[in-house]
Amino acid sequence: MKHVRILLVGLFAAYMGFAMLSPLLAPLVRTLGLAEVQAGLIQSVSAFAWFLAGPVWGRRSDLLGRKPVFVTGLIGLGIGLGIFALVTQAGLSGALTGAALFALLFVGRIVAGALFSASPAAAQAYIADVTSPAQRTRAMAGLGAATGMGFVIGPAVSAALTNFGLIVPLVVAAALPIVGGLIVAWRLPNPDAASKREQPPRLSPLDARIRHFLAIGLIANVVLVMIQITAGFLVADRLALPPQQVAQTVGAALVISGLTVVAVQLGIVRRVKLPPVMLLRIGLTASLLSYLVLLAADSIALFVLAFILVAVGIGFNEPGFTSAMTLAVETNEYGAVSGLTASAVGLSSMIAPLLGTSLYQVNQVLPYLVGAVLVATALAFAWFSPRMRLAASMARAH
């Protein structure tokens, strides 16, 4: 449907801007004179804001409608990234240093995280509104493909723009979600059926229908973000590359990774009707393999292989997680469950940067050993837990 494509265009623009920071983070942090753990804190504070705001936005989308909440998230992300770019420029010029620089970088990331969490929650609920249970996994794969394309194009553009300095990609990143938000505000029609409930239902993360999927989704996202945050440092330290080449190398790996995500979600998930639990089992296996490769990676080729395996994991885990969550609840709980899904992503993005960078400062190998243990635990749970087997049969029943 045309209006769904417009929604995906907005999401693509937002994630493209969001992904542009990934290849820049390690060189920016070191150029600004900050430590690796401070990079983790900068990422984590944004994720903490996302974690707190996600459930609120999911329920607000039930009250206000999906479109206004979705657009608010896109514009808010652009504002937050714009603040981050301005503060970074002040740091690069020497106008801001030390605690003031660090605190103001926090402000930009808090704004970005708290407001952007509205968009994925509203988009997921919107797609759940307009699809049947039989169509749900394929539709969520389309949403994932739009996200994946953002992560393909974003790092590539970012790496290319580093030829003009480290600040230019940040400015472009801030502009993209604002442009996407304006397009959606202009072109996306208001849904015919805005919520008629005065008060949407609340949904506990401990609800027996969804808590097992939330736990798996949390771990899957933790291991993903840990790789994204620490890989730049690992490339720089193991291969002894200068900052600009680190950004370009990580950017190229992320481009290949993003293309792999799109290929998996459009070429496999949308064509082969696998139940959500099976998607999670395949995705977690790929994630585990990616960590094992990173433990031994000492060349660009091995780093690229690790990122490809990460992408295969994302390609299967993301639609498995999101479709399983909506299939497990009633239709009047779509906004609430979408908010919890966004909150799980935020919580994992809060934990992973702090965990990954802290472990990395102790020893380069520790983040990947811990990540391998986490994903192996989740994989065992996905295969052998009676609760997951029951959830799989319930999902098929839909």
C-alpha positions in Angstrom: 0.0 0.0 0.0 1.2 3.5 -0.9 0.8 5.0 2.6 2.9 2.1 4.1 5.6 2.9 1.6 5.6 6.5 2.7 5.9 5.4 6.3 8.9 3.2 5.4 10.5 6.2 3.5 10.4 8.2 6.7 11.9 5.4 8.7 14.6 4.9 6.1 15.6 8.5 6.3 15.7 8.4 10.1 17.8 5.3 10.3 20.1 6.5 7.6 20.8 9.6 9.8 21.0 7.5 12.9 23.5 5.1 11.3 25.8 7.8 10.1 27.3 8.1 13.6 28.5 4.5 13.7 31.7 4.8 11.7 32.4 8.3 13.3 32.1 7.4 16.9 35.6 6.0 17.6 37.5 8.7 15.7 35.4 11.4 17.1 35.8 10.3 20.7 39.6 10.1 20.4 39.8 13.4 18.5 37.8 15.1 21.2 40.1 13.6 23.9 37.4 11.4 25.5 37.9 7.8 26.7 36.2 4.7 25.3 34.0 4.4 28.3 32.8 7.9 27.8 31.7 6.9 24.3 29.7 4.1 25.9 28.1 6.6 28.3 27.1 8.9 25.4 25.4 6.0 23.6 23.9 4.7 26.8 22.2 7.9 27.9 20.4 8.1 24.6 19.3 4.5 25.0 18.1 5.1 28.5 15.9 7.9 27.3 14.6 5.6 24.6 14.0 2.9 27.2 11.9 5.2 29.4 10.0 6.9 26.6 9.2 3.9 24.3 6.2 2.5 26.3 4.8 6.0 26.7 5.0 6.7 23.0 3.4 3.3 22.2 0.4 4.1 24.3 0.3 7.7 23.0 0.0 6.4 19.5 -3.2 4.6 20.6 -4.6 7.9 21.8 -3.3 10.4 19.2 -2.9 8.2 16.2 0.1 6.6 14.6 1.0 9.5 12.2 1.5 12.4 14.6 3.6 10.2 17.0 5.7 8.9 14.1 6.4 12.4 12.8 7.2 13.7 16.3 9.9 11.0 16.5 11.5 11.9 13.2 11.7 15.6 13.9 12.9 15.0 17.4 15.7 12.8 16.2 16.8 15.5 13.8 16.8 18.1 16.6 18.8 15.8 18.9 21.4 15.0 16.2 21.6 18.7 15.4 22.4 19.5 19.0 25.0 16.8 19.0 26.6 18.2 15.8 26.8 21.7 17.2 28.4 20.6 20.5 30.8 18.4 18.6 31.9 21.3 16.4 32.4 23.4 19.6 34.6 20.6 20.9 36.6 20.3 17.8 37.2 24.1 17.7 38.3 24.1 21.4 35.3 26.3 22.5 34.1 23.4 24.7 36.3 21.0 26.6 36.1 18.6 29.5 33.0 18.2 31.6 31.0 20.9 29.7 31.6 19.2 26.4 30.7 15.8 27.8 27.5 17.1 29.4 26.2 18.9 26.3 26.9 15.8 24.2 24.6 14.1 26.7 21.9 16.6 26.1 21.8 16.0 22.3 21.7 12.2 22.8 18.9 12.4 25.4 16.8 14.5 23.1 17.4 12.1 20.2 16.7 9.0 22.2 13.6 10.2 24.0 11.9 11.6 20.9 13.0 9.1 18.3 11.7 6.2 20.3 8.2 7.4 19.2 8.8 6.5 15.5 9.6 2.7 15.7 6.8 2.2 18.2 4.3 4.0 16.0 5.5 2.3 12.8 5.3 -1.2 14.3 1.8 -0.5 15.7 0.7 1.0 12.3 1.8 -2.1 10.4 0.2 -4.4 13.0 -3.0 -2.4 12.4 -3.1 -2.9 8.7 -1.9 -6.5 8.3 -3.5 -9.8 9.1 -1.6 -12.3 11.3 -0.7 -14.3 8.3 0.9 -11.2 6.7 2.6 -9.9 9.8 6.1 -11.4 9.6 6.4 -10.5 5.9 5.3 -6.9 6.7 7.7 -6.6 9.6 10.4 -7.8 7.3 9.6 -4.9 5.0 10.0 -2.6 8.0 13.3 -4.2 8.8 14.4 -3.9 5.2 13.8 -0.1 5.3 15.8 0.0 8.5 18.6 -2.1 6.9 18.7 0.1 3.9 19.2 3.1 6.2 22.1 1.3 7.8 23.5 0.5 4.3 23.4 4.0 2.9 24.1 5.9 6.1 27.6 4.6 6.8 28.5 4.8 3.1 27.5 8.5 3.0 29.1 9.2 6.3 32.4 7.6 5.3 32.4 9.5 2.0 31.7 12.8 3.8 34.7 12.4 6.1 36.8 13.7 3.3 35.3 17.1 4.2 35.9 16.6 7.9 34.3 14.8 10.8 31.6 17.4 11.4 29.9 17.4 7.9 28.4 13.9 8.2 26.9 14.9 11.6 25.1 17.9 10.0 23.8 15.7 7.2 22.7 13.1 9.7 20.6 15.7 11.6 18.9 17.0 8.4 17.8 13.6 7.1 15.2 12.7 9.7 13.7 16.2 9.6 13.3 15.9 5.8 11.8 12.5 6.3 9.4 13.8 8.9 8.2 16.6 6.6 7.6 14.1 3.8 5.6 11.9 6.0 3.6 14.8 7.5 2.8 16.0 3.9 2.1 12.7 2.2 0.9 10.1 4.8 -2.9 10.3 5.2 -4.4 10.2 8.7 -5.6 6.7 9.5 -9.3 6.2 9.1 -9.5 4.5 12.4 -7.8 6.6 15.0 -8.1 5.0 18.4 -11.5 5.5 20.0 -10.4 4.4 23.5 -10.1 7.1 26.1 -7.4 5.0 27.9 -5.5 2.3 26.0 -4.6 -0.9 27.9 -1.4 -1.2 29.9 0.8 -4.1 29.2 3.4 -5.4 31.7 6.8 -6.6 30.4 6.3 -9.6 32.7 3.1 -10.6 30.9 3.5 -14.4 30.4 2.6 -14.0 26.7 5.5 -11.8 25.8 8.2 -11.9 28.5 10.2 -14.7 26.9 10.3 -12.9 23.6 11.3 -9.7 25.4 14.2 -11.5 27.1 15.5 -13.0 23.8 15.0 -9.7 22.0 17.0 -7.9 24.7 19.9 -10.2 24.5 19.9 -10.2 20.7 20.1 -6.4 20.6 22.7 -6.2 23.4 25.1 -8.4 21.3 24.4 -6.4 18.2 25.1 -3.0 19.8 28.2 -4.3 21.6 29.7 -5.1 18.2 28.7 -1.7 16.7 30.2 0.2 19.6 33.5 -1.7 20.0 34.4 -2.7 16.5 35.8 0.7 15.6 38.2 0.6 18.5 39.1 -3.0 17.7 39.8 -2.2 14.1 42.0 0.8 15.1 43.9 -1.2 17.7 44.4 -4.5 15.9 45.1 -3.0 12.5 46.8 0.2 13.7 44.8 2.5 11.3 44.5 6.3 11.5 41.1 7.8 12.5 39.8 8.6 9.0 40.7 5.2 7.7 39.0 3.6 10.7 35.8 5.5 9.9 36.1 4.4 6.2 36.8 0.8 7.0 34.0 0.5 9.6 31.7 2.4 7.2 32.4 -0.1 4.4 31.8 -3.0 6.7 28.5 -1.5 7.8 27.5 -1.0 4.1 28.1 -4.7 3.4 26.3 -5.6 6.6 23.3 -3.5 5.7 23.1 -5.0 2.2 23.1 -8.5 3.9 20.2 -7.5 6.2 18.2 -6.3 3.2 19.0 -9.5 1.3 18.0 -11.7 4.2 14.8 -9.9 5.0 13.6 -9.4 1.4 15.1 -12.5 -0.2 14.4 -15.1 2.6 12.1 -13.9 5.4 9.5 -12.4 3.1 9.5 -15.5 0.8 10.0 -18.4 3.2 7.2 -18.6 5.8 9.0 -19.5 9.0 7.5 -19.1 12.4 9.0 -16.3 14.6 10.7 -18.7 17.0 12.5 -20.4 14.1 13.6 -17.0 12.8 15.1 -16.2 16.3 16.9 -19.6 16.4 18.6 -19.0 13.0 19.4 -15.3 13.9 20.9 -16.1 17.2 23.1 -18.9 15.7 24.5 -16.3 13.2 25.1 -13.8 16.0 27.1 -16.4 18.0 29.2 -17.2 15.0 30.0 -13.4 14.5 31.4 -13.2 18.0 33.5 -16.2 17.5 35.0 -14.7 14.3 35.7 -11.4 16.1 37.6 -13.2 18.8 40.2 -14.2 16.1 39.8 -11.3 13.7 43.2 -9.8 12.7 42.4 -8.6 9.1 39.9 -6.5 7.3 38.5 -9.7 5.6 37.7 -11.3 9.0 36.1 -8.1 10.3 33.9 -7.9 7.2 32.9 -11.6 7.7 32.0 -10.8 11.3 29.8 -7.9 10.2 28.1 -10.2 7.5 27.3 -12.7 10.2 26.0 -9.9 12.5 23.7 -8.8 9.6 22.4 -12.3 9.1 21.5 -12.3 12.8 19.7 -9.0 12.5 17.9 -10.1 9.3 16.3 -13.1 11.1 16.1 -11.8 14.7 14.3 -8.5 14.0 11.2 -9.7 12.2 11.1 -12.7 14.4 11.1 -10.6 17.6 8.6 -7.9 16.4 6.1 -10.2 14.7 6.1 -12.6 17.7 5.4 -9.7 20.1 2.3 -8.5 18.1 1.1 -12.0 17.4 1.1 -12.8 21.2 -1.3 -10.0 22.2 -4.8 -8.7 21.3 -5.4 -6.1 18.6 -6.2 -3.4 21.2 -2.7 -4.0 22.7 -0.7 -3.3 19.6 0.4 0.2 20.7 1.3 -1.0 24.1 3.3 -4.0 22.9 5.0 -1.9 20.2 6.1 0.5 23.0 7.6 -2.4 25.0 9.4 -3.6 21.9 10.9 -0.1 21.4 11.7 0.0 25.1 13.6 -3.3 24.9 15.7 -1.9 22.1 16.4 1.1 24.2 17.4 -0.9 27.2 19.7 -3.1 25.2 21.3 0.0 23.7 21.8 1.4 27.1 23.4 -1.7 28.6 25.6 -2.7 25.6 27.7 0.5 25.2 28.6 0.6 28.9 29.2 -3.1 29.1 31.2 -3.3 25.8 33.4 -0.2 26.3 34.1 -1.0 30.0 35.1 -4.6 29.2 37.2 -3.4 26.2 39.2 -1.0 28.5 40.1 -4.1 30.6 40.9 -6.4 27.7 40.2 -6.3 24.0 38.9 -9.9 24.1 36.4 -9.5 27.0 33.4 -7.9 25.2 33.4 -10.8 22.6 33.8 -13.5 25.2 30.9 -12.1 27.3 28.8 -11.5 24.1 29.3 -15.1 23.0 28.2 -16.4 26.4 25.1 -14.2 26.3 24.0 -15.2 22.9 24.7 -18.9 23.5 22.5 -18.7 26.5 19.7 -17.1 24.5 20.1 -19.6 21.8 19.8 -22.5 24.2 16.7 -21.0 25.7 15.2 -20.5 22.2 15.7 -24.2 21.3 15.1 -26.0 24.6 12.8 -23.9 26.8 9.3 -25.4 27.2 7.9 -21.8 27.3 9.4 -21.0 23.9 8.0 -24.2 22.4 4.6 -23.2 23.8 5.0 -19.7 22.4 5.9 -21.1 19.0 2.8 -23.3 18.8 0.6 -20.3 19.9 2.2 -18.1 17.2 1.5 -20.8 14.5 -2.1 -20.9 15.7 -2.6 -17.3 14.7 
